[in-house]
Amino acid sequence: MPILPYLSEKAQLQPDFFDELSSAGATLTVALYVYAKEQGQFDVAFAIAAILMLLTLLINGAAMLVERYFRRKRSL
């Protein structure tokens, strides 16, 4: 339960919220939205989408390798 008050505080828009969207701490999904919807730079948006898909495939592949490792270790 102590997480809920923390999340409700962070969910409120801060005065510099829109300035932070273009900062180095912005996520790739936020950057994808900004480039596609607000700036109309679809080539950059497609490049970000490709990067996100590659990252997803890499994480999925790593998870499968870890699963396979522990499954073999457990069967010994």
Secondary structure, DSSP 8 states (H G I E B T S, - for coil): -THHHHHHHHHS--TTHHHHTTSTT--HHHHHHIIIIIS--HHHHHHHHHHHHHHHHHHHHHHHHHHHHHHHHHH-
